[in-house]
Amino acid sequence: MSDEKKLAQLRKSIDIIDSQLLELINQRAGCAKKVAKVKEISGDIVYFRPEREANVLRNVMKKNNGPLGDEEVARLFREIMSACLALEQPIKVAFLGPEGTFTQQAAIKHFGNSAVTVSMNAIDEVFREVDAGAANYGVVPVENSTEGVINHTLDAFLASSLNICGEVELRIHHNLLVGQSTHKDKITRVYSHSQSLAQCRQWLDAHYPKAERIAVSSNAEAAKRIKGEWSSAAIAGDMAAELYDLEKLSEKIEDRPDNSTRFLIIGREKILQSGEDKTSIIIAAKNEPGALYNLLAPFYREGVDLTRVETRPSREGKWTYVFFVDFRGHKDDPAIIKVLAEVSQIVMDLRVLGSYPKAVL
């Protein structure tokens, strides 16, 4: 058989498979619409179930035999699920803006492109938008692998009753962007968020040591600003470059190749167990010797894996502090119930911020 005939036969096979995929996807969409009707009749107004979606994606990755990679298959199913969910009830998600930020990218990664994303000017505004019911969920950054915790997010939880409903881990690639009017050999200033400038410090020292580094509210804001300046560049991601029609003068300029940021999904409901969960709590400890040791000891005795412990000043008084603690497990797990009961007896206050599925993608 000639190569042309082989190609024609293979393309015919692809066309048949595409038709089958189309039929199956629409069958799934039809089931989603029926689910919405059942929920409407039963009075269940919660359409997005993070624990259910996490398990679907995990099962897809577990059953995948290639040649597509597990994460690529999961991303495809994420979009199918997002489109089907939009038939039930479009999800409105507030994020730390403006458009083109890594936070918006994280929101789309978690909820899919069928979700309606709404830009907010500050982390506090994201919390208020969700708390008021104007958005179903919010997405805020909480820590970066290079620069550490985002204190504004932790402080916002002190004044909020919202729950953590999920997490997103996003690999962060920074690019040096220029506009059409930029004189590339005469760049005298570089705009970006303070965290991004810090994450690219060594690269900037080596390539633009004399350029002024100007911190702005977000990378997307930096991308917008340079469009009208001939001697400026911005550090931002792919999404901002595409959105604001900028050229990538240099790509992947972050100092650490494993540079990643973790984002939290905030909402009003509590999440059921998914089998692979994390829990976040706030503890107000007594100001006494051994306070931190005493509150961490029960986790050690029960074999609970702590993933993060952060300290922030309390708003209750001078020189008093609260601890933000993340650990593996769900608040309804027997071992976690025992630990939290023990810890609550020896601290001034303990609040569970949420139990939620561990990041899948």
ZABANU-574386 format. One record per residue (C-alpha): x, y, z; residue number from 1; chain; residue in one letter. Coordinates in Angstrom, 3 decimals, m for minus. Layout:
REM ZABANU-574386
(nugu (X; Y; Z); NUM; 'A'; 'A')
...
//
This chain:
REM ZABANU-574386
(nugu (0.000; 0.000; 0.000); 1; 'A'; 'M')
(nugu (1.335; 3.437; m0.940); 2; 'A'; 'S')
(nugu (2.013; 6.101; 1.678); 3; 'A'; 'D')
(nugu (m0.849; 8.220; 0.310); 4; 'A'; 'E')
(nugu (m3.328; 5.371; 0.754); 5; 'A'; 'K')
(nugu (m2.036; 4.700; 4.289); 6; 'A'; 'K')
(nugu (m2.508; 8.365; 5.190); 7; 'A'; 'L')
(nugu (m5.995; 8.406; 3.694); 8; 'A'; 'A')
(nugu (m6.934; 5.299; 5.685); 9; 'A'; 'Q')
(nugu (m5.543; 6.744; 8.929); 10; 'A'; 'L')
(nugu (m7.355; 10.046; 8.386); 11; 'A'; 'R')
(nugu (m10.590; 8.137; 7.793); 12; 'A'; 'K')
(nugu (m10.044; 6.331; 11.107); 13; 'A'; 'S')
(nugu (m9.479; 9.667; 12.857); 14; 'A'; 'I')
(nugu (m12.708; 11.056; 11.356); 15; 'A'; 'D')
(nugu (m14.650; 8.039; 12.664); 16; 'A'; 'I')
(nugu (m13.114; 8.404; 16.147); 17; 'A'; 'I')
(nugu (m13.863; 12.154; 16.143); 18; 'A'; 'D')
(nugu (m17.519; 11.421; 15.391); 19; 'A'; 'S')
(nugu (m17.617; 8.920; 18.256); 20; 'A'; 'Q')
(nugu (m15.983; 11.430; 20.615); 21; 'A'; 'L')
(nugu (m18.483; 14.112; 19.607); 22; 'A'; 'L')
(nugu (m21.403; 11.771; 20.289); 23; 'A'; 'E')
(nugu (m20.016; 10.700; 23.686); 24; 'A'; 'L')
(nugu (m19.237; 14.273; 24.779); 25; 'A'; 'I')
(nugu (m22.761; 15.340; 23.956); 26; 'A'; 'N')
(nugu (m24.133; 12.326; 25.817); 27; 'A'; 'Q')
(nugu (m22.140; 13.468; 28.838); 28; 'A'; 'R')
(nugu (m23.497; 16.994; 28.422); 29; 'A'; 'A')
(nugu (m27.020; 15.566; 28.311); 30; 'A'; 'G')
(nugu (m26.389; 13.747; 31.593); 31; 'A'; 'C')
(nugu (m25.137; 16.991; 33.128); 32; 'A'; 'A')
(nugu (m28.384; 18.744; 32.197); 33; 'A'; 'K')
(nugu (m30.374; 15.903; 33.805); 34; 'A'; 'K')
(nugu (m28.257; 16.226; 36.958); 35; 'A'; 'V')
(nugu (m29.151; 19.928; 37.073); 36; 'A'; 'A')
(nugu (m32.867; 19.117; 36.872); 37; 'A'; 'K')
(nugu (m32.638; 16.534; 39.656); 38; 'A'; 'V')
(nugu (m30.769; 19.026; 41.856); 39; 'A'; 'K')
(nugu (m33.332; 21.713; 41.112); 40; 'A'; 'E')
(nugu (m36.185; 19.451; 42.170); 41; 'A'; 'I')
(nugu (m34.387; 18.355; 45.351); 42; 'A'; 'S')
(nugu (m33.450; 21.925; 46.258); 43; 'A'; 'G')
(nugu (m29.713; 21.279; 45.929); 44; 'A'; 'D')
(nugu (m28.335; 24.547; 44.534); 45; 'A'; 'I')
(nugu (m24.657; 23.564; 44.741); 46; 'A'; 'V')
(nugu (m23.649; 22.519; 41.229); 47; 'A'; 'Y')
(nugu (m19.867; 22.478; 41.556); 48; 'A'; 'F')
(nugu (m18.555; 19.663; 43.768); 49; 'A'; 'R')
(nugu (m14.763; 19.974; 44.179); 50; 'A'; 'P')
(nugu (m14.381; 16.515; 45.747); 51; 'A'; 'E')
(nugu (m16.330; 14.901; 42.873); 52; 'A'; 'R')
(nugu (m14.352; 16.735; 40.185); 53; 'A'; 'E')
(nugu (m11.029; 15.883; 41.834); 54; 'A'; 'A')
(nugu (m11.914; 12.198; 41.907); 55; 'A'; 'N')
(nugu (m12.987; 12.226; 38.241); 56; 'A'; 'V')
(nugu (m9.653; 13.736; 37.211); 57; 'A'; 'L')
(nugu (m7.689; 11.325; 39.407); 58; 'A'; 'R')
(nugu (m9.529; 8.341; 37.913); 59; 'A'; 'N')
(nugu (m8.883; 9.594; 34.390); 60; 'A'; 'V')
(nugu (m5.161; 9.900; 35.118); 61; 'A'; 'M')
(nugu (m5.105; 6.483; 36.791); 62; 'A'; 'K')
(nugu (m6.810; 4.755; 33.831); 63; 'A'; 'K')
(nugu (m4.785; 6.548; 31.170); 64; 'A'; 'N')
(nugu (m2.570; 4.213; 29.111); 65; 'A'; 'N')
(nugu (m1.079; 6.862; 26.788); 66; 'A'; 'G')
(nugu (0.377; 7.942; 24.483); 67; 'A'; 'P')
(nugu (m0.973; 11.228; 25.891); 68; 'A'; 'L')
(nugu (0.468; 12.066; 29.294); 69; 'A'; 'G')
(nugu (m1.654; 11.922; 32.445); 70; 'A'; 'D')
(nugu (m1.744; 15.687; 32.964); 71; 'A'; 'E')
(nugu (m2.589; 16.368; 29.326); 72; 'A'; 'E')
(nugu (m5.523; 13.936; 29.495); 73; 'A'; 'V')
(nugu (m6.670; 15.499; 32.779); 74; 'A'; 'A')
(nugu (m6.577; 18.994; 31.216); 75; 'A'; 'R')
(nugu (m8.760; 17.783; 28.321); 76; 'A'; 'L')
(nugu (m11.293; 16.311; 30.741); 77; 'A'; 'F')
(nugu (m11.119; 19.478; 32.836); 78; 'A'; 'R')
(nugu (m12.403; 21.458; 29.841); 79; 'A'; 'E')
(nugu (m15.118; 18.913; 29.060); 80; 'A'; 'I')
(nugu (m16.277; 19.034; 32.680); 81; 'A'; 'M')
(nugu (m16.162; 22.838; 32.650); 82; 'A'; 'S')
(nugu (m18.359; 23.019; 29.533); 83; 'A'; 'A')
(nugu (m20.827; 20.482; 30.954); 84; 'A'; 'C')
(nugu (m20.992; 22.323; 34.279); 85; 'A'; 'L')
(nugu (m21.791; 25.557; 32.435); 86; 'A'; 'A')
(nugu (m24.935; 23.838; 31.105); 87; 'A'; 'L')
(nugu (m26.020; 23.258; 34.711); 88; 'A'; 'E')
(nugu (m24.966; 26.621; 36.135); 89; 'A'; 'Q')
(nugu (m22.125; 28.895; 34.919); 90; 'A'; 'P')
(nugu (m19.523; 29.314; 37.659); 91; 'A'; 'I')
(nugu (m18.507; 32.912; 38.438); 92; 'A'; 'K')
(nugu (m14.973; 33.193; 39.803); 93; 'A'; 'V')
(nugu (m13.370; 36.340; 41.224); 94; 'A'; 'A')
(nugu (m9.589; 36.603; 40.930); 95; 'A'; 'F')
(nugu (m6.803; 39.009; 41.787); 96; 'A'; 'L')
(nugu (m6.546; 41.068; 38.587); 97; 'A'; 'G')
(nugu (m6.230; 42.740; 36.250); 98; 'A'; 'P')
(nugu (m6.789; 40.369; 33.340); 99; 'A'; 'E')
(nugu (m3.714; 38.426; 32.315); 100; 'A'; 'G')
(nugu (m2.352; 37.706; 35.812); 101; 'A'; 'T')
(nugu (m1.082; 34.325; 36.942); 102; 'A'; 'F')
(nugu (m4.060; 34.266; 39.317); 103; 'A'; 'T')
(nugu (m6.457; 34.341; 36.360); 104; 'A'; 'Q')
(nugu (m4.409; 31.595; 34.753); 105; 'A'; 'Q')
(nugu (m4.766; 29.551; 37.952); 106; 'A'; 'A')
(nugu (m8.542; 30.165; 37.975); 107; 'A'; 'A')
(nugu (m8.876; 28.879; 34.412); 108; 'A'; 'I')
(nugu (m6.645; 25.909; 35.171); 109; 'A'; 'K')
(nugu (m8.903; 24.917; 38.089); 110; 'A'; 'H')
(nugu (m12.361; 25.765; 36.704); 111; 'A'; 'F')
(nugu (m11.800; 25.543; 32.940); 112; 'A'; 'G')
(nugu (m12.432; 28.115; 30.229); 113; 'A'; 'N')
(nugu (m16.221; 27.881; 30.531); 114; 'A'; 'S')
(nugu (m16.109; 29.556; 33.943); 115; 'A'; 'A')
(nugu (m16.788; 33.301; 34.080); 116; 'A'; 'V')
(nugu (m13.723; 35.006; 35.568); 117; 'A'; 'T')
(nugu (m14.059; 38.473; 37.117); 118; 'A'; 'V')
(nugu (m11.073; 40.709; 37.862); 119; 'A'; 'S')
(nugu (m10.665; 42.321; 41.306); 120; 'A'; 'M')
(nugu (m8.142; 45.006; 42.235); 121; 'A'; 'N')
(nugu (m7.042; 43.546; 45.577); 122; 'A'; 'A')
(nugu (m7.064; 40.316; 47.583); 123; 'A'; 'I')
(nugu (m9.515; 41.858; 50.088); 124; 'A'; 'D')
(nugu (m11.906; 42.594; 47.221); 125; 'A'; 'E')
(nugu (m11.827; 38.957; 46.097); 126; 'A'; 'V')
(nugu (m12.882; 37.910; 49.602); 127; 'A'; 'F')
(nugu (m15.654; 40.530; 49.718); 128; 'A'; 'R')
(nugu (m17.001; 39.534; 46.288); 129; 'A'; 'E')
(nugu (m17.371; 35.903; 47.355); 130; 'A'; 'V')
(nugu (m18.650; 36.729; 50.825); 131; 'A'; 'D')
(nugu (m21.378; 38.934; 49.328); 132; 'A'; 'A')
(nugu (m22.470; 36.162; 46.954); 133; 'A'; 'G')
(nugu (m21.537; 38.155; 43.841); 134; 'A'; 'A')
(nugu (m19.121; 35.346; 42.882); 135; 'A'; 'A')
(nugu (m19.337; 31.621; 43.565); 136; 'A'; 'N')
(nugu (m15.627; 31.295; 44.271); 137; 'A'; 'Y')
(nugu (m12.464; 33.343; 44.492); 138; 'A'; 'G')
(nugu (m8.847; 32.590; 43.635); 139; 'A'; 'V')
(nugu (m5.982; 34.167; 45.585); 140; 'A'; 'V')
(nugu (m2.227; 33.450; 45.708); 141; 'A'; 'P')
(nugu (m0.913; 32.121; 49.019); 142; 'A'; 'V')
(nugu (2.741; 31.137; 48.573); 143; 'A'; 'E')
(nugu (5.573; 31.015; 46.073); 144; 'A'; 'N')
(nugu (8.323; 28.401; 46.089); 145; 'A'; 'S')
(nugu (11.006; 31.097; 45.680); 146; 'A'; 'T')
(nugu (9.728; 34.071; 47.695); 147; 'A'; 'E')
(nugu (7.533; 32.389; 50.295); 148; 'A'; 'G')
(nugu (4.118; 33.243; 51.719); 149; 'A'; 'V')
(nugu (1.806; 36.060; 50.543); 150; 'A'; 'I')
(nugu (0.950; 37.766; 53.820); 151; 'A'; 'N')
(nugu (m2.035; 39.725; 52.456); 152; 'A'; 'H')
(nugu (m3.870; 36.457; 51.795); 153; 'A'; 'T')
(nugu (m3.195; 35.062; 55.271); 154; 'A'; 'L')
(nugu (m4.311; 38.330; 56.891); 155; 'A'; 'D')
(nugu (m7.529; 38.327; 54.867); 156; 'A'; 'A')
(nugu (m8.534; 35.003; 56.456); 157; 'A'; 'F')
(nugu (m8.323; 36.595; 59.917); 158; 'A'; 'L')
(nugu (m11.277; 38.834; 59.070); 159; 'A'; 'A')
(nugu (m13.240; 36.398; 56.897); 160; 'A'; 'S')
(nugu (m15.570; 33.472; 57.535); 161; 'A'; 'S')
(nugu (m15.066; 31.995; 54.048); 162; 'A'; 'L')
(nugu (m13.796; 28.453; 53.562); 163; 'A'; 'N')
(nugu (m10.920; 27.110; 51.515); 164; 'A'; 'I')
(nugu (m12.500; 24.878; 48.863); 165; 'A'; 'C')
(nugu (m9.450; 23.868; 46.834); 166; 'A'; 'G')
(nugu (m5.908; 24.637; 45.768); 167; 'A'; 'E')
(nugu (m4.061; 25.129; 42.495); 168; 'A'; 'V')
(nugu (m0.353; 24.743; 41.861); 169; 'A'; 'E')
(nugu (0.922; 26.724; 38.893); 170; 'A'; 'L')
(nugu (4.362; 26.500; 37.341); 171; 'A'; 'R')
(nugu (5.483; 30.115; 36.917); 172; 'A'; 'I')
(nugu (7.423; 31.132; 33.804); 173; 'A'; 'H')
(nugu (8.437; 34.776; 33.523); 174; 'A'; 'H')
(nugu (9.163; 36.569; 30.245); 175; 'A'; 'N')
(nugu (10.724; 39.938; 29.497); 176; 'A'; 'L')
(nugu (8.102; 41.689; 27.372); 177; 'A'; 'L')
(nugu (8.361; 44.757; 25.148); 178; 'A'; 'V')
(nugu (5.861; 46.735; 23.096); 179; 'A'; 'G')
(nugu (5.912; 47.671; 19.438); 180; 'A'; 'Q')
(nugu (7.372; 51.106; 20.205); 181; 'A'; 'S')
(nugu (10.073; 49.861; 22.597); 182; 'A'; 'T')
(nugu (13.704; 50.616; 21.690); 183; 'A'; 'H')
(nugu (15.080; 47.221; 22.640); 184; 'A'; 'K')
(nugu (18.670; 48.458; 23.024); 185; 'A'; 'D')
(nugu (17.660; 51.342; 25.306); 186; 'A'; 'K')
(nugu (15.637; 49.719; 28.075); 187; 'A'; 'I')
(nugu (16.106; 51.787; 31.247); 188; 'A'; 'T')
(nugu (13.283; 50.484; 33.453); 189; 'A'; 'R')
(nugu (11.569; 47.166; 34.111); 190; 'A'; 'V')
(nugu (8.060; 46.952; 35.555); 191; 'A'; 'Y')
(nugu (6.603; 43.966; 37.397); 192; 'A'; 'S')
(nugu (5.075; 42.820; 40.666); 193; 'A'; 'H')
(nugu (7.560; 42.914; 43.543); 194; 'A'; 'S')
(nugu (7.450; 39.107; 43.849); 195; 'A'; 'Q')
(nugu (8.270; 38.659; 40.154); 196; 'A'; 'S')
(nugu (11.127; 41.142; 40.316); 197; 'A'; 'L')
(nugu (12.522; 39.137; 43.234); 198; 'A'; 'A')
(nugu (12.071; 35.834; 41.385); 199; 'A'; 'Q')
(nugu (14.111; 37.217; 38.442); 200; 'A'; 'C')
(nugu (16.702; 39.128; 40.464); 201; 'A'; 'R')
(nugu (19.780; 37.219; 39.280); 202; 'A'; 'Q')
(nugu (18.734; 37.333; 35.636); 203; 'A'; 'W')
(nugu (18.152; 41.086; 35.812); 204; 'A'; 'L')
(nugu (21.507; 41.595; 37.542); 205; 'A'; 'D')
(nugu (23.221; 39.761; 34.678); 206; 'A'; 'A')
(nugu (21.326; 41.281; 31.721); 207; 'A'; 'H')
(nugu (19.971; 44.675; 32.848); 208; 'A'; 'Y')
(nugu (22.030; 45.692; 35.895); 209; 'A'; 'P')
(nugu (21.487; 49.417; 35.348); 210; 'A'; 'K')
(nugu (17.765; 49.289; 34.572); 211; 'A'; 'A')
(nugu (15.446; 50.721; 37.231); 212; 'A'; 'E')
(nugu (13.167; 48.057; 38.703); 213; 'A'; 'R')
(nugu (9.691; 49.398; 39.406); 214; 'A'; 'I')
(nugu (7.198; 47.352; 41.418); 215; 'A'; 'A')
(nugu (3.533; 47.657; 40.398); 216; 'A'; 'V')
(nugu (0.327; 45.998; 41.605); 217; 'A'; 'S')
(nugu (0.525; 43.021; 39.201); 218; 'A'; 'S')
(nugu (2.409; 41.619; 36.218); 219; 'A'; 'N')
(nugu (m0.585; 42.347; 34.009); 220; 'A'; 'A')
(nugu (m0.507; 45.986; 35.134); 221; 'A'; 'E')
(nugu (3.183; 46.065; 34.144); 222; 'A'; 'A')
(nugu (2.310; 44.657; 30.717); 223; 'A'; 'A')
(nugu (m0.383; 47.313; 30.204); 224; 'A'; 'K')
(nugu (1.929; 50.137; 31.290); 225; 'A'; 'R')
(nugu (4.745; 49.542; 28.800); 226; 'A'; 'I')
(nugu (2.545; 49.787; 25.703); 227; 'A'; 'K')
(nugu (2.972; 53.566; 25.709); 228; 'A'; 'G')
(nugu (6.635; 53.752; 26.775); 229; 'A'; 'E')
(nugu (9.615; 53.380; 24.434); 230; 'A'; 'W')
(nugu (12.315; 52.686; 27.062); 231; 'A'; 'S')
(nugu (10.502; 50.193; 29.306); 232; 'A'; 'S')
(nugu (9.999; 46.448; 29.557); 233; 'A'; 'A')
(nugu (7.766; 44.279; 31.717); 234; 'A'; 'A')
(nugu (8.136; 40.908; 33.391); 235; 'A'; 'I')
(nugu (4.968; 38.856; 32.976); 236; 'A'; 'A')
(nugu (3.627; 35.504; 31.795); 237; 'A'; 'G')
(nugu (2.405; 34.129; 28.486); 238; 'A'; 'D')
(nugu (m1.207; 35.107; 29.123); 239; 'A'; 'M')
(nugu (m0.342; 38.793; 29.615); 240; 'A'; 'A')
(nugu (1.915; 38.769; 26.532); 241; 'A'; 'A')
(nugu (m0.915; 37.448; 24.368); 242; 'A'; 'E')
(nugu (m3.634; 39.607; 25.913); 243; 'A'; 'L')
(nugu (m1.717; 42.880; 25.515); 244; 'A'; 'Y')
(nugu (m0.026; 41.970; 22.201); 245; 'A'; 'D')
(nugu (3.557; 42.197; 23.466); 246; 'A'; 'L')
(nugu (6.756; 40.625; 22.167); 247; 'A'; 'E')
(nugu (8.761; 38.189; 24.273); 248; 'A'; 'K')
(nugu (12.265; 39.605; 24.240); 249; 'A'; 'L')
(nugu (13.480; 36.820; 26.555); 250; 'A'; 'S')
(nugu (11.623; 33.754; 27.822); 251; 'A'; 'E')
(nugu (11.753; 31.816; 31.099); 252; 'A'; 'K')
(nugu (13.936; 34.313; 32.929); 253; 'A'; 'I')
(nugu (13.031; 33.134; 36.460); 254; 'A'; 'E')
(nugu (16.114; 32.375; 38.572); 255; 'A'; 'D')
(nugu (14.852; 28.972; 39.726); 256; 'A'; 'R')
(nugu (13.613; 26.450; 37.139); 257; 'A'; 'P')
(nugu (11.144; 24.965; 39.637); 258; 'A'; 'D')
(nugu (9.514; 28.319; 40.415); 259; 'A'; 'N')
(nugu (5.848; 27.639; 41.318); 260; 'A'; 'S')
(nugu (3.001; 29.432; 43.061); 261; 'A'; 'T')
(nugu (0.193; 27.894; 45.105); 262; 'A'; 'R')
(nugu (m3.257; 29.451; 44.921); 263; 'A'; 'F')
(nugu (m6.292; 28.884; 47.159); 264; 'A'; 'L')
(nugu (m9.906; 28.577; 46.072); 265; 'A'; 'I')
(nugu (m12.229; 30.321; 48.530); 266; 'A'; 'I')
(nugu (m15.981; 29.807; 48.790); 267; 'A'; 'G')
(nugu (m18.919; 29.632; 51.164); 268; 'A'; 'R')
(nugu (m19.556; 25.876; 51.420); 269; 'A'; 'E')
(nugu (m17.698; 23.098; 53.188); 270; 'A'; 'K')
(nugu (m16.175; 20.310; 51.091); 271; 'A'; 'I')
(nugu (m16.695; 16.579; 51.606); 272; 'A'; 'L')
(nugu (m13.865; 14.024; 51.672); 273; 'A'; 'Q')
(nugu (m12.251; 13.132; 48.352); 274; 'A'; 'S')
(nugu (m9.705; 10.590; 49.634); 275; 'A'; 'G')
(nugu (m6.666; 12.828; 49.036); 276; 'A'; 'E')
(nugu (m7.285; 15.977; 51.027); 277; 'A'; 'D')
(nugu (m5.554; 18.793; 52.859); 278; 'A'; 'K')
(nugu (m6.789; 20.907; 55.765); 279; 'A'; 'T')
(nugu (m5.888; 24.457; 56.769); 280; 'A'; 'S')
(nugu (m6.430; 25.867; 60.258); 281; 'A'; 'I')
(nugu (m5.756; 29.064; 62.231); 282; 'A'; 'I')
(nugu (m4.578; 28.733; 65.829); 283; 'A'; 'I')
(nugu (m4.345; 31.503; 68.413); 284; 'A'; 'A')
(nugu (m1.883; 30.092; 70.945); 285; 'A'; 'A')
(nugu (m1.275; 31.176; 74.510); 286; 'A'; 'K')
(nugu (1.786; 33.366; 74.977); 287; 'A'; 'N')
(nugu (3.832; 30.941; 77.065); 288; 'A'; 'E')
(nugu (7.068; 28.900; 76.776); 289; 'A'; 'P')
(nugu (6.699; 25.819; 74.565); 290; 'A'; 'G')
(nugu (3.418; 27.000; 72.982); 291; 'A'; 'A')
(nugu (4.398; 26.007; 69.447); 292; 'A'; 'L')
(nugu (5.801; 22.647; 70.595); 293; 'A'; 'Y')
(nugu (2.637; 21.847; 72.528); 294; 'A'; 'N')
(nugu (0.279; 22.561; 69.654); 295; 'A'; 'L')
(nugu (2.382; 20.596; 67.129); 296; 'A'; 'L')
(nugu (3.001; 17.548; 69.349); 297; 'A'; 'A')
(nugu (m0.477; 15.980; 68.800); 298; 'A'; 'P')
(nugu (0.099; 16.013; 65.010); 299; 'A'; 'F')
(nugu (3.364; 14.122; 65.517); 300; 'A'; 'Y')
(nugu (1.798; 11.535; 67.817); 301; 'A'; 'R')
(nugu (m0.991; 10.763; 65.341); 302; 'A'; 'E')
(nugu (1.340; 10.713; 62.334); 303; 'A'; 'G')
(nugu (m0.340; 13.674; 60.616); 304; 'A'; 'V')
(nugu (1.874; 15.180; 57.909); 305; 'A'; 'D')
(nugu (2.290; 18.946; 58.360); 306; 'A'; 'L')
(nugu (2.908; 20.741; 55.055); 307; 'A'; 'T')
(nugu (3.168; 24.355; 56.224); 308; 'A'; 'R')
(nugu (3.335; 26.400; 59.427); 309; 'A'; 'V')
(nugu (3.285; 30.212; 59.232); 310; 'A'; 'E')
(nugu (3.159; 32.868; 61.962); 311; 'A'; 'T')
(nugu (1.329; 36.197; 61.661); 312; 'A'; 'R')
(nugu (0.722; 39.003; 64.175); 313; 'A'; 'P')
(nugu (m2.677; 38.742; 65.833); 314; 'A'; 'S')
(nugu (m5.164; 41.605; 65.682); 315; 'A'; 'R')
(nugu (m6.160; 40.956; 69.281); 316; 'A'; 'E')
(nugu (m3.189; 42.531; 71.009); 317; 'A'; 'G')
(nugu (0.427; 43.687; 70.806); 318; 'A'; 'K')
(nugu (3.061; 40.934; 70.574); 319; 'A'; 'W')
(nugu (0.485; 38.167; 70.189); 320; 'A'; 'T')
(nugu (0.511; 35.830; 67.209); 321; 'A'; 'Y')
(nugu (m1.585; 33.319; 65.307); 322; 'A'; 'V')
(nugu (m0.373; 30.223; 63.475); 323; 'A'; 'F')
(nugu (m1.538; 29.132; 60.030); 324; 'A'; 'F')
(nugu (m1.113; 25.367; 59.733); 325; 'A'; 'V')
(nugu (m1.635; 23.135; 56.665); 326; 'A'; 'D')
(nugu (m1.610; 19.353; 56.906); 327; 'A'; 'F')
(nugu (m2.618; 16.287; 54.923); 328; 'A'; 'R')
(nugu (m6.001; 14.784; 55.679); 329; 'A'; 'G')
(nugu (m9.641; 15.862; 56.027); 330; 'A'; 'H')
(nugu (m11.175; 17.338; 59.162); 331; 'A'; 'K')
(nugu (m13.637; 14.399; 59.250); 332; 'A'; 'D')
(nugu (m10.875; 11.762; 59.262); 333; 'A'; 'D')
(nugu (m10.782; 9.981; 62.659); 334; 'A'; 'P')
(nugu (m7.129; 10.848; 63.314); 335; 'A'; 'A')
(nugu (m7.702; 14.514; 62.425); 336; 'A'; 'I')
(nugu (m10.788; 14.716; 64.651); 337; 'A'; 'I')
(nugu (m8.685; 13.434; 67.548); 338; 'A'; 'K')
(nugu (m5.808; 15.853; 66.877); 339; 'A'; 'V')
(nugu (m8.032; 18.921; 66.546); 340; 'A'; 'L')
(nugu (m9.916; 18.037; 69.724); 341; 'A'; 'A')
(nugu (m6.632; 17.741; 71.639); 342; 'A'; 'E')
(nugu (m5.158; 20.941; 70.222); 343; 'A'; 'V')
(nugu (m8.318; 22.945; 70.915); 344; 'A'; 'S')
(nugu (m7.934; 22.170; 74.626); 345; 'A'; 'Q')
(nugu (m4.531; 23.852; 74.902); 346; 'A'; 'I')
(nugu (m4.939; 26.945; 72.687); 347; 'A'; 'V')
(nugu (m6.967; 30.144; 72.950); 348; 'A'; 'M')
(nugu (m8.804; 29.581; 69.670); 349; 'A'; 'D')
(nugu (m8.781; 27.153; 66.730); 350; 'A'; 'L')
(nugu (m10.648; 27.670; 63.460); 351; 'A'; 'R')
(nugu (m10.740; 25.262; 60.541); 352; 'A'; 'V')
(nugu (m10.366; 27.300; 57.355); 353; 'A'; 'L')
(nugu (m11.325; 24.302; 55.255); 354; 'A'; 'G')
(nugu (m10.654; 20.749; 54.155); 355; 'A'; 'S')
(nugu (m10.290; 20.427; 50.397); 356; 'A'; 'Y')
(nugu (m8.945; 18.117; 47.668); 357; 'A'; 'P')
(nugu (m5.186; 18.143; 47.179); 358; 'A'; 'K')
(nugu (m4.259; 19.821; 43.871); 359; 'A'; 'A')
(nugu (m4.670; 17.391; 40.968); 360; 'A'; 'V')
(nugu (m3.186; 19.521; 38.187); 361; 'A'; 'L')
//
